[in-house]
Amino acid sequence: MATVTAGSAARAGFRPSFHLVMSLVMATFVVIGFGLSYFIPMAQGTRPPDSPIVHLHGFAYFSWIALLVVQSALVNVKKVKLHRALGTFGIAVGTFTALMGLAIMFAAASITTLNEVAVRIYWLNVTAPLNFAVVFAMGIAVARTRPQVHRNLMLIATIGVLMPAINRVYMQGLGVEGVPFIATYLTMDVLLAATLWHERKTLGSISRWSLIAAAIVVGLQALNFPVSSTPEWSQFVYWLGTFVEYH
């Protein structure tokens, strides 16, 4: 009877951590958003053929979000040694993710198909992988000395590249017309605010690392409309597109 009671108490005592909940929320956006626009159309045979780099890009980002959930779950169940053992693998996956983001940046810069709206949306293709790479590197830098901040930075790095998934949920899942930048950014900012609030609650203050990471995410949002609507930005996107045609 005592054994059963102890086991029941252990099961009843399980509580998902903040980081596990956050990673699952972000994974839900990714699964739903890209399930509607990528996996389901591919399974139904209605999606136009993609180049290999598109599939590699998708594989990289899905691998990252899956690893984020796994690593958060390991810490949640006190498997910290295994979590740390996967650290080198995590660095490899994160680096691959950033590199594939940069690769798709060039691949998507077609000088023949990008219209005015697409040029403005292209802001994401340029800033998201750079955002991820910088915040991810910050997270690696503090992993040993400030593990709690490290975990928060990994969340913030993921929030910075979450916009395409959130956008697809709104557009294809909820049927919102157009590209709801503001709604998408607000969703990202809610996740960001929750991460900062949790850090302040658990550590007593928000680290400068997390503040810098948050400033990068919000700053790039604020710069989107003023920069992406300029002729100089169109010229820059056109210049990137010339690399696609370069022989």
Secondary structure, 3 states (H helix, E strand, C coil): CHHHHHHHHHHHCCCCCHHHHHHHHHHHHHHHHHHHHHHHHHHHCCCCCCCHHHHHHHHHHHHHHHHHHHHHHHHHCCCHHHHHHCHHHHHHHHHHHHHHHHHHHHHCCCCCCCCHHHHHHCHHHHHHHHHHHHHHHHHHHCCCCCHHHHHHHHHHHHHCCCHHHHHHHHHHHCCCCCCCHHHHHHHHHHHHHHHHHHHHHHHCCCCHHHHHHHHHHHHHHHHHHHHHCCHHHHHHHHHHHHHHCCC
